[in-house]
Amino acid sequence: SDGPHPLFYEPGQTRPHEKEWGSIGGWAWALSRMREWLENDGLVDASRLAVIGHSRLGKTALWAGAQDQKFKMVVSNNSGCGGAALYRRCYGERIHHMLKPVGYWFSRHHARYAQRESELPVDQHMLMAAIAPRALYVASAAEDRWADPKGEFLAMKHAASVYALYGGRELAIDQWPPLDVPVSGGRLGYHVRTGRHDMTKYDWEQYLDFADLHLKPGSQ
């Protein structure tokens, strides 16, 4: 009731239909509206914008970047279930954990797959693949097991094959990298750092270095 959803209701409608967007969809929609505003602002170069988020907003950044191709770089920080982590690993946070406290983040249809993740017709590597061939960076934290850091890396590895179809390189390694050692392959970047569920100075340093590679004038 306090987001953009009512702007799109049909007459008599009081909440989103079962398969319509939840709050993450609303936040992603708002990010695109902010991008449109920046296009007319004149103070920034809106052709080189990145969208970034941590935790639930890491999920949002991935969804916004997949839908809006004018975001030239997407960063997901510790986004976990419904973000960068593979649902079908069934590790850490899962759909049934989210239903009561934060089920409104997703469409109500999402709840049908509680403890049935293996039946999902899609998984999160497909969401990442929808961002190709634009720059994508995913980051995990070793102690943030609730967000399944290994599952985030594996999803990115699977998405890399789609980036290769666009002429990009896959990630430089096949195995989960050592702690605090960022890896990249073309327009993909990843690290798993020491620590917990947070966005740290170390994370920001990697994102800014990655942005220098892909968003500076003349970058590929």
C-alpha positions as CSV (number, residue, x, y, z in Angstrom):
1,S,0.0,0.0,0.0
2,D,3.0,2.4,0.5
3,G,4.9,1.6,-2.7
4,P,4.3,2.2,-6.4
5,H,2.0,-0.8,-6.8
6,P,-1.3,0.9,-6.4
7,L,-0.4,3.2,-9.4
8,F,-1.0,0.1,-11.6
9,Y,-4.0,-1.5,-10.0
10,E,-7.1,-2.3,-12.0
11,P,-10.4,-0.8,-10.8
12,G,-11.3,-2.5,-7.5
13,Q,-7.9,-4.1,-7.0
14,T,-6.4,-3.7,-3.5
15,R,-3.1,-5.7,-3.8
16,P,-1.0,-7.3,-6.5
17,H,-2.3,-10.4,-8.1
18,E,-0.5,-13.7,-7.3
19,K,1.9,-13.5,-10.2
20,E,2.4,-9.7,-10.0
21,W,5.4,-7.9,-8.5
22,G,6.4,-7.7,-4.9
23,S,8.4,-5.0,-3.2
24,I,11.7,-6.0,-5.0
25,G,9.9,-5.4,-8.3
26,G,8.7,-2.0,-7.0
27,W,12.2,-1.0,-5.8
28,A,13.7,-2.0,-9.2
29,W,11.0,0.0,-11.0
30,A,12.0,3.0,-8.8
31,L,15.7,2.6,-9.7
32,S,14.8,2.8,-13.4
33,R,12.8,5.9,-12.8
34,M,15.8,7.4,-11.0
35,R,17.9,6.5,-14.0
36,E,15.5,8.3,-16.3
37,W,15.6,11.4,-14.1
38,L,19.4,11.4,-14.2
39,E,19.3,11.2,-18.0
40,N,17.8,14.7,-17.9
41,D,19.8,16.1,-15.0
42,G,22.9,17.1,-16.9
43,L,25.2,16.7,-13.9
44,V,26.1,13.1,-14.6
45,D,26.8,11.0,-17.7
46,A,23.7,8.8,-17.6
47,S,25.1,6.5,-20.3
48,R,27.6,5.1,-17.8
49,L,25.5,4.3,-14.8
50,A,25.9,1.4,-12.4
51,V,23.2,0.0,-10.2
52,I,24.4,-1.5,-6.9
53,G,22.8,-3.0,-3.8
54,H,23.5,-5.0,-0.6
55,S,21.4,-7.8,0.8
56,R,17.7,-7.3,-0.3
57,L,18.8,-4.4,-2.4
58,G,21.5,-6.7,-4.0
59,K,18.5,-8.8,-5.1
60,T,16.9,-5.6,-6.3
61,A,20.0,-4.5,-8.3
62,L,20.1,-7.8,-10.2
63,W,16.4,-7.5,-11.1
64,A,16.7,-3.9,-12.1
65,G,19.8,-4.6,-14.2
66,A,18.2,-7.6,-15.9
67,Q,15.1,-5.5,-16.9
68,D,16.7,-2.2,-17.7
69,Q,19.5,-2.4,-20.3
70,K,20.5,1.2,-19.8
71,F,22.3,0.3,-16.5
72,K,25.8,-0.4,-17.9
73,M,27.1,-2.1,-14.7
74,V,25.3,-4.2,-12.1
75,V,26.7,-5.0,-8.6
76,S,25.2,-7.5,-6.2
77,N,26.7,-7.6,-2.7
78,N,25.8,-10.5,-0.4
79,S,22.3,-10.9,-2.0
80,G,21.7,-14.5,-1.2
81,C,18.4,-16.3,-1.8
82,G,16.4,-14.6,-4.5
83,G,19.5,-12.7,-5.5
84,A,22.8,-14.2,-6.7
85,A,22.6,-17.6,-4.9
86,L,21.2,-20.7,-6.6
87,Y,17.9,-21.7,-5.2
88,R,18.4,-25.4,-6.0
89,R,21.3,-25.7,-3.7
90,C,18.8,-25.4,-0.8
91,Y,21.5,-24.0,1.4
92,G,21.2,-21.2,4.0
93,E,18.2,-19.0,3.5
94,R,15.4,-20.6,1.5
95,I,11.9,-19.6,0.4
96,H,10.1,-21.0,3.4
97,H,12.3,-19.0,5.7
98,M,11.3,-15.7,4.0
99,L,7.6,-16.2,3.8
100,K,6.5,-14.8,7.1
101,P,9.0,-12.0,7.7
102,V,9.7,-10.8,4.1
103,G,7.4,-12.7,1.8
104,Y,6.2,-9.4,0.4
105,W,9.5,-8.9,-1.3
106,F,8.4,-11.3,-4.0
107,S,5.2,-12.2,-5.9
108,R,2.9,-14.4,-3.9
109,H,3.4,-17.1,-6.6
110,H,7.0,-17.4,-5.2
111,A,5.6,-19.1,-2.1
112,R,4.4,-22.1,-4.1
113,Y,8.0,-23.2,-4.3
114,A,8.6,-23.2,-0.5
115,Q,10.7,-26.4,0.2
116,R,10.2,-27.3,-3.5
117,E,13.0,-25.3,-5.0
118,S,14.0,-28.3,-7.3
119,E,10.7,-27.7,-9.1
120,L,11.5,-24.1,-10.1
121,P,11.5,-23.7,-13.9
122,V,14.4,-21.1,-13.5
123,D,17.3,-20.4,-11.3
124,Q,19.5,-17.4,-10.5
125,H,22.2,-18.0,-13.1
126,M,19.5,-17.2,-15.7
127,L,18.8,-13.9,-14.0
128,M,22.5,-13.0,-14.2
129,A,22.6,-14.2,-17.8
130,A,19.9,-11.7,-18.7
131,I,22.3,-8.9,-17.8
132,A,24.8,-10.0,-20.5
133,P,26.8,-8.6,-22.1
134,R,26.9,-5.7,-19.7
135,A,29.4,-5.6,-16.7
136,L,28.3,-7.7,-13.7
137,Y,30.1,-8.0,-10.3
138,V,28.9,-10.4,-7.6
139,A,30.5,-10.4,-4.1
140,S,30.1,-12.8,-1.2
141,A,31.3,-13.0,2.4
142,A,32.8,-16.2,3.9
143,E,30.9,-16.0,7.2
144,D,27.6,-15.0,5.5
145,R,26.5,-18.6,5.2
146,W,22.9,-17.6,5.3
147,A,23.4,-16.0,1.9
148,D,25.2,-19.1,0.5
149,P,28.4,-17.5,-0.8
150,K,29.4,-20.6,-2.7
151,G,26.0,-20.7,-4.4
152,E,26.5,-17.1,-5.5
153,F,29.8,-18.0,-7.1
154,L,28.3,-21.1,-8.8
155,A,25.5,-19.1,-10.3
156,M,27.9,-16.7,-11.8
157,K,30.0,-19.5,-13.3
158,H,26.9,-20.8,-15.0
159,A,25.9,-17.3,-16.2
160,A,29.4,-16.9,-17.7
161,S,28.7,-19.3,-20.6
162,V,26.0,-16.8,-21.8
163,Y,28.6,-14.0,-21.6
164,A,30.8,-16.2,-23.8
165,L,28.1,-16.2,-26.5
166,Y,28.6,-12.4,-26.7
167,G,32.4,-12.9,-27.2
168,G,33.3,-12.4,-23.6
169,R,35.6,-14.5,-21.5
170,E,34.4,-16.8,-18.7
171,L,35.7,-16.3,-15.2
172,A,39.4,-17.1,-14.9
173,I,38.9,-20.0,-12.4
174,D,36.8,-23.0,-12.1
175,Q,36.9,-23.4,-8.4
176,W,35.7,-21.1,-5.6
177,P,38.5,-18.5,-5.3
178,P,40.6,-18.0,-2.1
179,L,39.4,-15.3,0.4
180,D,40.1,-11.7,-0.5
181,V,41.4,-12.5,-4.0
182,P,39.1,-10.8,-6.6
183,V,38.8,-12.6,-10.0
184,S,37.4,-11.4,-13.3
185,G,36.9,-12.5,-16.8
186,G,35.9,-9.9,-19.3
187,R,32.7,-8.2,-18.1
188,L,32.4,-10.5,-15.0
189,G,33.9,-9.9,-11.6
190,Y,33.7,-11.8,-8.3
191,H,35.2,-12.0,-4.9
192,V,34.5,-13.7,-1.6
193,R,36.0,-11.7,1.3
194,T,36.7,-12.3,4.9
195,G,33.8,-11.3,7.2
196,R,30.1,-11.2,7.6
197,H,27.0,-9.8,6.0
198,D,28.0,-6.3,5.2
199,M,29.3,-3.9,2.5
200,T,32.9,-3.0,3.5
201,K,35.6,-0.7,2.3
202,Y,37.2,-3.7,0.6
203,D,34.0,-4.4,-1.4
204,W,33.8,-0.8,-2.5
205,E,37.4,-0.8,-3.6
206,Q,36.8,-3.8,-5.9
207,Y,33.6,-2.2,-7.3
208,L,35.3,1.0,-8.1
209,D,38.3,-0.7,-9.8
210,F,35.8,-2.8,-11.8
211,A,33.9,0.4,-12.8
212,D,37.2,2.0,-13.9
213,L,37.6,-1.0,-16.3
214,H,34.2,-0.8,-17.8
215,L,32.6,2.6,-17.3
216,K,35.5,5.1,-18.0
217,P,35.4,6.8,-21.4
218,G,37.2,4.6,-23.8
219,S,36.8,1.4,-21.8
220,Q,35.6,-1.8,-23.4
